[in-house]
Amino acid sequence: MRPFAETARRHPDGIVDLSIGSPVDPTPDRVREALASATDAHSYPQTAGTPELRAVVSRWFDRRRGVPGLSDDEVLPTIGSKELVAWLPLMLGLGEGDVVVHPRAAYPTYAVGATIAGARAVASDDPADWPAETRLVWLNSPGNPDGAVLDVDGLARAVARARELGAVVASDECYAELGWDGQWRNEPVPSVLDPRVTAGDRTGLLAVYSLSKQSNLAGYRAAFVAGDSRLIDHLLTVRKHAGMMPPAPVQAAMIAALSDDDHVSAQKELYRARRAILRPALIDFGMRIDRSEAGLYLWGTKGVDAWQTIGELAELGILAGPGPFYGEHFPQHVRLSLTATDERIAAAAARLA
Ligand SMILES: Cc1ncc(COP(=O)(O)O)c(C=O)c1O
């Protein structure tokens, strides 16, 4: 990407960097205050999370994700979600001969996690194609990079097939609050722990969530995993002994973030406005936007090699992410993130016009 970034930086009005999904808006005051007032942290933090944090996570699942009744032993905070994604296969004891399935257009860390464990990563969206050796299935809805959403039936099909294979399902749901088009305009994006998916049985199922995007907390490293109590207990044991303890001030900040829905709605409106400007500008520029019905990205193609589009955009001072960074199946796609200020998004739209 370096030569393209250099080209984009040479634009007289500066670069518009839409290549990574790093939040640009401020962390909410109430969250910063909660962190600041928890800085006397002389004792070790609880790997399991404080009882208050676990209760808040459980209430949040009920209120925002349609998942009632999660008990204390079904939730666990993590140090951001990337570490969990990267280490989960190893923490579950996977190794040589095992398969980790992930989406065809995928956040690269799913495959990294398989590699760390010595397992094999297989990119597949069709449960019928998942190999017999599959031990872990990553779902990602809404998806990064493509903004695809799995509805209740899609989730249930994935769960049924994984159970047939004896595989764990880990559903990475960090963009769930950002539904835009189609049915997701009015309806929440479902969780893998939704009772319509599980029929009350959470065995083998984990939902992974992060506060990085919804609360502009990427620098805090604040996330959690929930689901099957047996798996959570196992992860807790491993994480205790491996020192994977979310810092106490961050746990306090998470409580503040998860107890307030207003800042999440306000942030969503910022992204909605940016998307409403960027999407038509990309279409006018000759791009077809695929999927992208939810999430933080626009996934599009001009029907030519991704690197050609990356080059054209760089000449306009706009940096995008090339499809090949998300697997081998989308050589002509590029990903554009909505994480730029209103001013930079307006600049991008003007240049595309
Ligand atoms: C699909 C997906 N999962 C997980 C993460 C990691 O987020 P964090 O480590 O900030 O919680 C990201 C970050 O971009 C992501 O896109």
The ligand as a Gaussian input file, in Angstrom:
#p B3LYP/6-31G(d) Opt

LIG

0 1
 C      -14.629000      -8.136000      12.032000
 C      -13.738000      -7.585000      13.078000
 N      -13.525000      -8.297000      14.188000
 C      -12.740000      -7.844000      15.170000
 C      -12.114000      -6.623000      15.062000
 C      -11.189000      -6.196000      16.181000
 O      -11.696000      -5.161000      16.906000
 P      -11.083000      -4.800000      18.329000
 O       -9.851000      -5.597000      18.520000
 O      -10.819000      -3.333000      18.265000
 O      -12.122000      -5.154000      19.316000
 C      -12.291000      -5.860000      13.926000
 C      -11.603000      -4.559000      13.803000
 O      -11.605000      -3.898000      12.797000
 C      -13.136000      -6.343000      12.909000
 O      -13.354000      -5.670000      11.792000

